[in-house]
Amino acid sequence: MMSKSYFLFYFFFFLSLNTAYASPPDTLVRLILYGGAREINAENKPHLLGIQHNNTFGNAAFRLKKEYLVNKPGNMKVKVVKVQTGEEVVFILNKQASNSIVSLDIITHSDMPSLNMSLQENTNCGIYTNKKGKWFVETIHKKGYHFTDESRSFSDIDYSRFSDTAKIEFHGCRTAGYEWFCKNTSHFVAEKLAEIGKNQALVIGHIGKSETLIRKNGENIADYRHKLRVIYQHGKIIQRTYQEGNINQAAILRRK
């Protein structure tokens, strides 16, 4: 049973989301969501590794925000939000105005058919593609590891909230990984956008493991946008690239 303190926390949390993260009708928005690593261990003590991972995700998120603020149009907002569950992610996205999300970056742990978030050990409260993806994670990939009531499917997202030329990038591992039994996250989301006519929208994910960028001099940069990434459009792969940093969407659309 949910404790009173837990209930009150989520009540006021979602109340704050309702007022703070909905975009006005005439405002465009870039959303950067990060977090999801478990911060409390089984003994109800701080899970230091999870806290460290979320801090690194946060550093990457605010680095990205700084980049997006350069030459930002006056009617565009850039919002960074720490999230812990798929429920929160879907709530935030669906509160935006129609056609308002110009870009979405999600920086969290992930695998081929899911974004992996956790509040308790051996549970996942993130987002999975569909029933096949959920089954794959729970039965094949991580046996004994189950999704909780706070998890959501990517089908729960209202994709009309995205602009016609939106760019979605998943910064975690294998979100564009080689498909077996089910579609990967990037492929699935690209198809969902195509279903409602968002044919110029791009979805970007990693084929393999993602990690922060380490220069030859040993400098560790909080940026996961390197190594082999795959770009999907209209539900199909249009490019594979080792390019570092931002992928210029306008240049890709001009070439097509």
Phi, psi and omega in degrees: 000141180289131179288160181298319182294321178295317179298315181295323179301310183289328177299310182285331177296310181289332174297319179292322177298321183298324183267327189268332191247002173280136182266138176300157185305324185262015184250132172271155185217139168254122181254131176237109182251135182216162176120209176098342178287144183291128183253356178235133181270183185296336178269012180063033176245163181302130175267097193296324180294318178297319178298317179298317180298316179296324177296319178294317176301319180296319178299319178294323180295314182285333172295318179294319179300316179301321179293318182290334182287345178289125180058035180286131174298153184295334182263019181245134175255146173241115187241131175250126183226130173277131181235155179235348182218160174296327177303316179295317181301310181297319179300313181297313182297315185285349176275350180284157178290156178301138177061024186260338184277109180279322178210151176226123173243129177240120184245100183201173173292150182199173172212184190309309182252019185200153165263125190258115178234156184207138172252335180225155182301140177063024175231157179232121178245030182271222183228131177246163183293298181203193183299324177296314179296319178299313179298318181301314182293314186285330189254322185258307188285314182223079183300134182087005183250117189238154177278142183260179180295339179278354178281164180216164173262153175296343176287345179282349181279138174272101187286353175291346179288342181273148176288166182295335180244034182296152173238123178246128178231128174261122187267355182275185185285140165057023179288348170239032185290165181300131189274134174216119180077322182218164180285150175283168185301313183296316179299313182299313182293321178299322177292321179298319177295319181295326182300331180251020172086012177275065192284344179262356179292145179246145174232130187236135177210169179271143173287316183242212182289138174254153180200164179295156185278124178246117179286167180298333179277004178093355180294129180258116184253131182284075180208120182267003186273072175200187189064188187281120176241154181242138179249124177253144172215135180055035176079008182230153175287127177247343181195146168242139186211146171260008182303138176273151172076206185294136173265121186286103182295319182300320180294321178295316181292327178293327182286340184275000000 
